[in-house]
Amino acid sequence: MTPQPHPQAGAVVKADDRAHVFHSWSAQDLIDPPAVAGAEGSYFWDYDGRRYLDFTSGLVFTNIGYQHPKVVAAIQEQAGRMTTFAPAFAVEARSQAARLIAERTPGDLDKIFFTNGGADAVEHAVRMARLHTGRAKVLSAYRSYHGGTQQAINLTGDPRRWASDSAAAGVVHFWAPFLYRSRFYAETEEQEAARALEHLETTIAFEGPATVAAIVLESIPGTAGIMVPPAGYLAGVREICDKYGIVFVLDEVMAGFGRTGEWFAADLFGVVPDLMTFAKGVNSGYVPLGGVAISQEIAATFGRRPYPGGLTYSGHPLACAAAVATINVMEEEGVVENARRLGADVVGPALAALAERHPSVGEVRGTGMFWALDLVRNRETREPLVPYNAAGEANAPMAAFGAAAKQHGLWPFVNMNRTHVVPPCNVSEAELKEGFAALDAALSVADEYTV
């Protein structure tokens, strides 16, 4: 679709937004949200007719791009038959979605509890773990994000937690592996994995193993920096959980459904958790949907004991119809395989080439359609381009980088001192080439702040 300018309509949208919409994670008087007129595939455009290649996939959820005709048609068809129905009944779209998801989850994660998004999926996974074990504490990592609801934000290990951290949510944080900024003075991936596992087990020992219900980890941390764990780490966490009777929860909200070049990132590491959360890519975000995939053992806990939790819109027919269509599209069009191939053959090499040219790139890391560039002032010292949780003038280098990307038609995913490369999993090579050219220009701006 060719964007057509409609500035007057855009002005009305902007005025209504500024008068009435309260935006998340924002100081309301300091933001100027763009008014979006439309989106298709890997692009969106504003009312002035400016088109942007979306390297954010919305919020890393449009895994099959915007407005895929088969998913749109499935939503329309479901709306014509049954727009909604209570979750206590068996409904075709819900049953089909649960079966298709269970067929792709690792191991025996064959029971699906549907939620409305990722944060409430994490909330319910923690509740299930606590009820299953009879324990209260939950361990999660620094450099993580698990959602904006009360338990999920307390599990989160970045500054978004601070304002809501009650210090009474039963959460204990620990350091997960990240060799580029190691907390363990490691020099190799093997050392980093071994020392991180030792640190985790020591933390459990000092907290009291019999008090710990669950360890919650993103399989590959997303907004915290797309830090692919070293070989053996997740398997080691699995062994620790088995040793102490702790429930292992993998958060696949961002990494799941093809993002990493596999259906789930757990498949990259050969690990089966006890509970696994999902959302976002399950239906490309077309209708809100999330869930928890549950092992047979934990499901059996609630075989004759009611599970004390639910949601009015759990397994909403429109959302589930979108999930069924999305999963079928991903199979028919080889979307997962496309993400894997392009990640290995195109994205990885292209980002490595950018790193060679730009002193502002400290590290490139990722897999599939899930990548990050760690931006630095100094490659030798690895000083970040901006300080941790920078704002205002301190964040000027990243703001300039983001503005340059947009000027060249690329909508970037910028977080702290990182830019993420997370386009739709069915992006084309031509679109990637266009995006890398814009990223190249924007990185030249970041280079101006290096020493």
C-alpha positions as CSV (number, residue, x, y, z in Angstrom):
1,M,0.0,0.0,0.0
2,T,1.3,3.5,-0.9
3,P,0.8,5.9,2.0
4,Q,-1.3,8.9,1.2
5,P,-0.9,12.1,3.2
6,H,-3.9,13.2,5.4
7,P,-2.4,15.7,7.7
8,Q,-5.7,17.1,8.9
9,A,-6.9,13.7,10.0
10,G,-3.6,13.2,11.7
11,A,-3.9,16.4,13.6
12,V,-7.3,15.2,15.0
13,V,-5.8,11.9,16.1
14,K,-2.9,13.7,17.8
15,A,-5.2,16.2,19.6
16,D,-7.5,13.5,20.9
17,D,-4.5,11.4,22.0
18,R,-2.9,14.3,23.9
19,A,-6.2,15.3,25.5
20,H,-7.3,11.9,26.7
21,V,-4.8,9.0,26.3
22,F,-2.5,8.2,29.3
23,H,0.5,6.4,27.9
24,S,2.5,3.7,29.6
25,W,6.1,4.2,30.9
26,S,6.0,7.9,30.1
27,A,6.0,11.3,31.6
28,Q,2.8,12.5,30.0
29,D,3.8,16.1,29.4
30,L,7.2,15.2,27.8
31,I,6.0,12.8,25.0
32,D,4.9,13.4,21.5
33,P,3.5,10.1,20.2
34,P,3.5,9.8,16.4
35,A,0.1,9.3,14.8
36,V,0.0,6.1,12.8
37,A,-2.2,6.0,9.8
38,G,-1.6,2.4,8.7
39,A,0.7,-0.6,8.6
40,E,1.4,-3.5,6.3
41,G,4.0,-6.2,6.4
42,S,7.2,-4.8,7.8
43,Y,6.2,-1.1,7.5
44,F,4.0,1.5,9.0
45,W,3.3,5.1,8.0
46,D,2.1,8.4,9.5
47,Y,-0.6,10.8,8.3
48,D,2.0,12.9,6.5
49,G,2.8,9.9,4.3
50,R,6.2,9.1,5.8
51,R,6.8,5.4,5.8
52,Y,9.1,3.6,8.3
53,L,10.6,0.1,8.2
54,D,9.7,-1.3,11.6
55,F,12.7,-2.9,13.3
56,T,10.8,-3.2,16.5
57,S,8.0,-5.5,15.3
58,G,5.6,-3.3,17.3
59,L,6.8,-4.3,20.8
60,V,8.5,-7.5,19.4
61,F,5.2,-9.1,18.7
62,T,4.3,-8.8,15.0
63,N,6.3,-11.9,14.1
64,I,4.4,-12.3,10.8
65,G,4.2,-8.5,10.1
66,Y,1.2,-6.2,10.1
67,Q,-2.1,-7.1,8.5
68,H,-1.4,-10.6,7.2
69,P,-4.5,-11.3,5.1
70,K,-5.0,-14.9,6.3
71,V,-5.0,-13.8,10.0
72,V,-7.2,-10.8,9.3
73,A,-9.6,-13.1,7.5
74,A,-9.6,-15.6,10.4
75,I,-10.5,-12.9,12.9
76,Q,-13.3,-11.6,10.6
77,E,-14.7,-15.2,10.1
78,Q,-14.6,-15.9,13.9
79,A,-16.3,-12.6,14.6
80,G,-19.1,-13.6,12.2
81,R,-19.6,-16.9,14.0
82,M,-18.9,-16.2,17.6
83,T,-17.3,-13.0,18.9
84,T,-16.9,-14.1,22.5
85,F,-17.8,-16.7,25.0
86,A,-17.1,-17.5,28.7
87,P,-13.9,-19.4,29.4
88,A,-15.6,-22.3,31.3
89,F,-16.9,-23.8,28.0
90,A,-15.2,-25.7,25.3
91,V,-15.0,-23.5,22.2
92,E,-13.5,-24.6,18.8
93,A,-11.0,-21.8,18.4
94,R,-9.8,-22.1,22.0
95,S,-9.4,-25.9,21.7
96,Q,-7.6,-25.7,18.4
97,A,-5.2,-23.0,19.6
98,A,-4.4,-25.0,22.7
99,R,-3.7,-28.1,20.7
100,L,-1.5,-26.3,18.1
101,I,0.5,-24.6,20.9
102,A,0.9,-27.8,22.8
103,E,2.1,-29.6,19.7
104,R,5.0,-27.1,19.5
105,T,6.0,-26.7,23.2
106,P,9.0,-28.8,24.4
107,G,8.6,-32.0,26.4
108,D,5.3,-32.6,28.2
109,L,4.1,-29.0,28.4
110,D,0.7,-30.1,27.0
111,K,-1.8,-28.2,29.1
112,I,-2.4,-24.5,28.2
113,F,-3.8,-21.9,30.5
114,F,-4.8,-18.8,28.5
115,T,-4.3,-15.3,29.7
116,N,-4.6,-11.9,28.0
117,G,-0.9,-11.2,27.8
118,G,2.6,-11.9,29.0
119,A,2.5,-10.2,32.4
120,D,-0.5,-12.1,33.6
121,A,0.9,-15.3,32.2
122,V,3.9,-14.7,34.5
123,E,1.6,-13.9,37.4
124,H,-0.2,-17.2,37.0
125,A,3.0,-19.2,36.4
126,V,4.3,-18.0,39.8
127,R,1.0,-18.7,41.4
128,M,1.0,-22.3,40.1
129,A,4.6,-22.8,41.2
130,R,3.8,-21.6,44.7
131,L,0.7,-23.7,45.1
132,H,2.5,-26.8,43.6
133,T,5.4,-26.5,46.0
134,G,3.9,-24.9,49.0
135,R,6.8,-22.5,49.1
136,A,6.8,-18.7,48.8
137,K,10.1,-17.3,47.4
138,V,10.8,-16.8,43.7
139,L,14.2,-16.2,42.2
140,S,14.7,-14.1,39.1
141,A,17.6,-12.4,37.3
142,Y,18.9,-8.9,37.2
143,R,18.9,-7.7,33.6
144,S,15.4,-9.1,32.9
145,Y,11.9,-8.0,32.2
146,H,8.8,-10.0,33.0
147,G,5.9,-7.6,32.8
148,G,4.1,-4.6,34.3
149,T,1.7,-6.2,36.8
150,Q,2.6,-6.4,40.5
151,Q,4.3,-9.8,40.7
152,A,5.8,-9.5,37.2
153,I,7.3,-6.1,37.8
154,N,8.8,-7.3,41.1
155,L,10.4,-10.2,39.2
156,T,11.8,-7.8,36.7
157,G,15.5,-7.0,37.1
158,D,15.8,-3.5,35.5
159,P,15.0,0.1,36.5
160,R,11.3,-0.3,35.5
161,R,10.9,-2.3,38.7
162,W,12.2,0.4,41.1
163,A,9.1,2.6,41.5
164,S,6.9,-0.4,42.3
165,D,9.3,-2.6,44.2
166,S,7.6,-3.4,47.5
167,A,10.5,-5.5,48.8
168,A,7.7,-7.8,50.0
169,A,6.8,-9.8,46.9
170,G,8.9,-12.8,47.9
171,V,11.4,-12.1,45.1
172,V,15.1,-12.6,45.3
173,H,17.3,-11.4,42.4
174,F,20.6,-13.0,41.2
175,W,23.1,-12.5,38.4
176,A,22.6,-14.5,35.2
177,P,25.5,-15.0,32.7
178,F,26.5,-12.1,30.4
179,L,30.2,-12.4,29.4
180,Y,30.5,-9.0,27.8
181,R,29.7,-7.3,31.1
182,S,30.5,-10.3,33.4
183,R,29.8,-10.1,37.1
184,F,32.0,-13.1,37.6
185,Y,35.4,-11.9,36.2
186,A,35.1,-14.7,33.6
187,E,37.2,-14.8,30.4
188,T,35.3,-17.5,28.5
189,E,31.7,-18.5,28.0
190,E,32.5,-21.8,29.8
191,Q,33.8,-19.9,32.9
192,E,30.8,-17.5,32.7
193,A,28.3,-20.4,32.7
194,A,30.0,-22.3,35.5
195,R,30.5,-19.3,37.7
196,A,26.9,-18.1,37.2
197,L,25.6,-21.5,38.1
198,E,27.7,-21.6,41.2
199,H,26.4,-18.1,42.2
200,L,22.8,-19.3,41.7
201,E,23.2,-22.4,43.8
202,T,25.0,-20.4,46.5
203,T,22.1,-17.9,46.5
204,I,19.6,-20.8,46.9
205,A,21.7,-22.2,49.8
206,F,21.7,-18.9,51.6
207,E,18.0,-18.3,51.0
208,G,17.1,-21.8,52.1
209,P,16.2,-24.3,49.3
210,A,13.0,-25.4,51.1
211,T,11.7,-21.8,50.8
212,V,12.2,-21.4,47.1
213,A,9.2,-22.2,44.9
214,A,10.5,-21.2,41.5
215,I,13.3,-19.8,39.4
216,V,11.9,-17.6,36.6
217,L,14.2,-16.8,33.6
218,E,13.7,-15.4,30.2
219,S,15.1,-18.1,27.9
220,I,16.9,-15.3,26.1
221,P,16.5,-11.9,27.9
222,G,14.8,-9.5,25.5
223,T,14.6,-5.8,26.4
224,A,17.4,-6.3,28.8
225,G,19.8,-6.8,25.9
226,I,19.2,-10.1,24.0
227,M,21.9,-12.0,25.9
228,V,22.0,-15.5,24.6
229,P,23.0,-17.7,27.5
230,P,26.2,-19.7,27.2
231,A,26.1,-23.4,26.4
232,G,25.1,-25.5,29.4
233,Y,23.7,-22.7,31.5
234,L,20.0,-23.4,31.2
235,A,20.6,-27.1,31.4
236,G,22.5,-26.4,34.6
237,V,19.6,-24.4,36.0
238,R,17.3,-27.3,35.2
239,E,19.6,-29.6,37.2
240,I,19.6,-27.2,40.1
241,C,15.8,-27.0,40.1
242,D,15.6,-30.8,40.0
243,K,18.0,-31.1,42.9
244,Y,16.1,-28.8,45.2
245,G,12.5,-29.5,44.0
246,I,12.2,-26.0,42.6
247,V,9.9,-25.2,39.7
248,F,11.7,-24.0,36.6
249,V,9.8,-21.3,34.7
250,L,10.9,-20.1,31.3
251,D,9.5,-16.8,30.1
252,E,9.2,-17.1,26.3
253,V,6.9,-14.1,25.9
254,M,9.3,-12.3,23.7
255,A,11.5,-15.1,22.4
256,G,8.8,-17.6,21.5
257,F,7.0,-18.4,18.2
258,G,9.9,-18.1,15.7
259,R,11.7,-15.1,17.0
260,T,14.9,-17.0,17.6
261,G,14.6,-19.3,14.5
262,E,12.9,-22.0,16.6
263,W,9.4,-22.3,17.8
264,F,10.7,-21.6,21.3
265,A,14.1,-20.5,22.4
266,A,14.2,-23.5,24.8
267,D,14.6,-25.7,21.8
268,L,18.0,-24.0,21.1
269,F,19.3,-25.4,24.4
270,G,17.5,-28.7,24.7
271,V,15.8,-27.7,27.9
272,V,12.3,-28.5,29.1
273,P,11.0,-26.2,31.9
274,D,8.1,-27.1,34.3
275,L,6.1,-24.0,33.2
276,M,6.6,-21.8,30.1
277,T,4.9,-18.4,29.5
278,F,4.1,-17.1,26.1
279,A,2.3,-14.2,24.4
280,K,3.2,-11.7,21.7
281,G,4.1,-13.8,18.7
282,V,1.5,-16.5,19.4
283,N,-0.9,-14.5,17.2
284,S,1.4,-11.6,16.1
285,G,-0.3,-9.4,18.6
286,Y,-3.4,-9.0,16.4
287,V,-5.7,-9.7,19.4
288,P,-4.3,-9.7,23.0
289,L,-3.4,-13.3,24.0
290,G,-0.9,-15.0,26.3
291,G,-0.7,-18.1,28.3
292,V,1.1,-20.7,30.4
293,A,2.2,-24.1,29.1
294,I,2.0,-26.5,32.0
295,S,3.8,-29.8,32.6
296,Q,1.9,-33.0,33.4
297,E,3.2,-33.0,37.0
298,I,2.1,-29.5,37.8
299,A,-1.2,-29.9,35.9
300,A,-1.9,-33.0,38.1
301,T,-1.6,-30.8,41.2
302,F,-4.9,-29.3,40.1
303,G,-6.5,-32.5,38.9
304,R,-8.9,-32.7,41.9
305,R,-7.9,-29.4,43.5
306,P,-9.4,-26.3,41.9
307,Y,-6.9,-23.9,40.5
308,P,-7.7,-20.6,42.2
309,G,-7.3,-18.2,39.3
310,G,-8.9,-17.2,36.0
311,L,-9.7,-14.3,33.7
312,T,-13.0,-13.2,32.1
313,Y,-11.4,-13.3,28.6
314,S,-9.2,-16.3,29.0
315,G,-8.9,-18.0,25.6
316,H,-11.0,-15.3,23.9
317,P,-12.4,-16.7,20.7
318,L,-11.1,-13.8,18.5
319,A,-7.6,-14.1,20.0
320,C,-7.5,-17.8,19.7
321,A,-8.8,-17.7,16.1
322,A,-5.9,-15.3,15.4
323,A,-3.5,-17.7,17.1
324,V,-4.7,-20.7,15.0
325,A,-4.3,-18.7,11.8
326,T,-0.9,-17.3,12.8
327,I,0.5,-20.7,13.7
328,N,-0.8,-22.2,10.4
329,V,0.7,-19.3,8.4
330,M,4.0,-19.8,10.1
331,E,4.0,-23.4,9.1
332,E,2.7,-22.9,5.6
333,E,5.1,-20.0,4.8
334,G,8.2,-21.4,6.6
335,V,8.4,-18.3,8.9
336,V,10.4,-20.1,11.6
337,E,12.9,-21.4,9.1
338,N,13.1,-18.0,7.4
339,A,14.1,-16.4,10.7
340,R,16.7,-19.1,11.3
341,R,18.2,-18.8,7.8
342,L,18.2,-15.0,7.6
343,G,19.6,-14.7,11.2
344,A,22.6,-16.9,10.3
345,D,23.2,-15.9,6.7
346,V,22.2,-12.3,6.5
347,V,21.6,-10.5,9.8
348,G,24.5,-11.8,11.8
349,P,27.1,-11.1,9.0
350,A,25.6,-7.7,8.2
351,L,25.7,-6.6,11.9
352,A,29.2,-7.9,12.2
353,A,30.2,-5.8,9.2
354,L,28.6,-2.7,10.8
355,A,30.6,-3.4,14.0
356,E,33.8,-3.4,12.0
357,R,33.0,0.0,10.6
358,H,31.6,1.7,13.7
359,P,33.6,2.3,16.9
360,S,30.3,2.8,18.7
361,V,29.4,-0.9,18.4
362,G,30.9,-2.8,21.3
363,E,29.2,-6.1,20.8
364,V,26.8,-7.8,18.4
365,R,24.8,-10.7,19.8
366,G,21.7,-12.6,18.9
367,T,20.1,-15.4,16.8
368,G,17.2,-15.6,14.3
369,M,15.4,-12.3,14.2
370,F,16.5,-11.4,17.8
371,W,19.6,-9.2,17.9
372,A,21.1,-6.4,19.8
373,L,24.0,-4.0,19.4
374,D,25.7,-2.9,22.6
375,L,26.7,0.7,22.0
376,V,29.8,2.1,23.7
377,R,31.9,5.3,24.1
378,N,35.1,3.3,24.2
379,R,35.5,-0.2,22.9
380,E,38.6,-0.9,25.0
381,T,37.0,-0.1,28.3
382,R,33.4,-1.0,27.2
383,E,32.1,2.1,28.7
384,P,28.4,2.3,27.7
385,L,27.4,5.1,25.2
386,V,25.1,6.4,27.9
387,P,25.1,5.7,31.7
388,Y,22.8,3.1,33.1
389,N,19.2,4.3,33.1
390,A,20.2,7.6,31.6
391,A,17.7,10.4,31.0
392,G,17.7,13.9,29.7
393,E,21.0,15.3,28.6
394,A,22.8,12.2,29.8
395,N,20.9,10.2,27.2
396,A,21.6,12.6,24.3
397,P,23.9,10.2,22.3
398,M,21.1,7.6,22.2
399,A,18.5,10.2,21.4
400,A,20.6,11.4,18.5
401,F,21.1,7.9,17.3
402,G,17.4,7.2,17.4
403,A,16.5,10.4,15.6
404,A,19.0,9.7,12.9
405,A,17.5,6.2,12.3
406,K,14.0,7.7,11.9
407,Q,15.3,10.4,9.6
408,H,16.5,7.5,7.3
409,G,13.2,5.7,7.4
410,L,14.0,3.2,10.1
411,W,12.0,2.9,13.3
412,P,14.5,1.6,15.9
413,F,14.1,-0.3,19.2
414,V,16.3,1.7,21.5
415,N,16.8,0.8,25.2
416,M,19.4,2.3,27.4
417,N,22.7,1.9,25.6
418,R,21.4,-0.7,23.1
419,T,19.6,-0.9,19.8
420,H,17.7,-4.1,19.1
421,V,17.3,-5.5,15.6
422,V,13.9,-7.3,15.8
423,P,12.1,-7.1,12.5
424,P,9.2,-9.4,11.6
425,C,10.3,-13.0,11.3
426,N,9.1,-13.1,7.6
427,V,11.0,-9.9,6.7
428,S,12.7,-10.1,3.3
429,E,16.3,-9.8,2.4
430,A,15.6,-6.5,0.5
431,E,13.9,-5.0,3.6
432,L,16.8,-6.1,5.8
433,K,19.3,-4.4,3.3
434,E,17.2,-1.2,3.5
435,G,17.3,-1.4,7.3
436,F,21.0,-2.0,7.6
437,A,21.7,1.0,5.3
438,A,19.6,3.2,7.6
439,L,21.3,1.7,10.7
440,D,24.7,2.3,9.1
441,A,23.9,6.0,8.8
442,A,22.5,6.2,12.4
443,L,25.6,4.5,13.8
444,S,27.7,7.2,12.2
445,V,25.9,9.7,14.5
446,A,26.6,7.5,17.5
447,D,30.3,7.3,16.5
448,E,30.6,11.1,17.1
449,Y,30.2,10.4,20.8
450,T,33.0,7.8,21.0
451,V,36.5,8.4,22.4
